Amino acid sequence: MRIVTAREDIIIKGKLKSIESQYGKDFIMPNRSVLVNINHIIKMLRNKIELDNGEIITISRKRATEIKPVVIEKLRRDMKK
């Protein structure tokens, strides 16, 4: 598995689900292939999120009901800052 950070790319063995549970509320899985730090989300468009590096990630239908409220709340908090 490859993890992309602002400073480097890291290759590790393991499952995304286990990493998600380790890091808790700051990370979400919009689909089964991607783990995203919510602090890097800048926009949500229907079934996609945009990260501060310009990358667009699709939110799966299966995960949409749990992901969208978390992203909306995060973006609302950002607007108040």
N, C-alpha and C positions, 0 to 999 in steps of 0.2 A: 504494500500500500504506500502511496506517496502522499505526504503532507506538505502543502505549500504554505510557507509563512512569509512575512514581509522581508525576512533576512535570508532565508534559505529553503531548499527543498530537503525533506527528510524521508528516507525510506525505512519503513518498519514492517514487522510481521504482526498480524492480528486482524481483528474484525472492527469495522466502524462502530458497530453497536457497543462493543466493549469500551472503545475510546469515548463515545458519547456519554456513557454512564460514568466514566472517570471524571470528565470535565463538567458535568452537570448543566446548569441552566444557561451558560454562555454559549453552548453549542447546540445546533439543531441539525437534523437530517432531513433536508427537503425531499430527498429521494434516496434510494438504497445505495447509491454510488458516491454520495457527497456528504461531508460533514462541514458545517459552516459556523464560524464564530459570528454570533449575531451582532457584535460590535462593528463588523465590517459591512453590514447591510446598509445601503443608502436609499434603496427604492424597491417597491413591490408593484408589479404590474400583473394583474390577474393571476396567472399561475407561474410567475417567474419572479425571482429576486435579483437585484443588481448589487454587486459588491463594489467597494471603493476602488478596486483595481480595474473596474470596467467589465469584469466577467459576469455573464448572465447565467443563472442556474434555474432549471425548471423544478417546480414543486409538483411532486406526483399527486394524482387524485387521492390516493390512499392516505397520504400524509397531510393533505391540504387543511383538513379540519383542525388538526393540532398545531400546524405550523403558522398558518395565517394570523391567528390571534396573538401569538408571541411576537411576530414581526410587526404587526400593527401597533402593539403596545410599545415596542422598542422605538419605532419611528415617531410615535407621539411624544415619548420622553425626549427624544432628540430635538424635536421642534420647540420644546419648552426651554431648552438650554440657551 
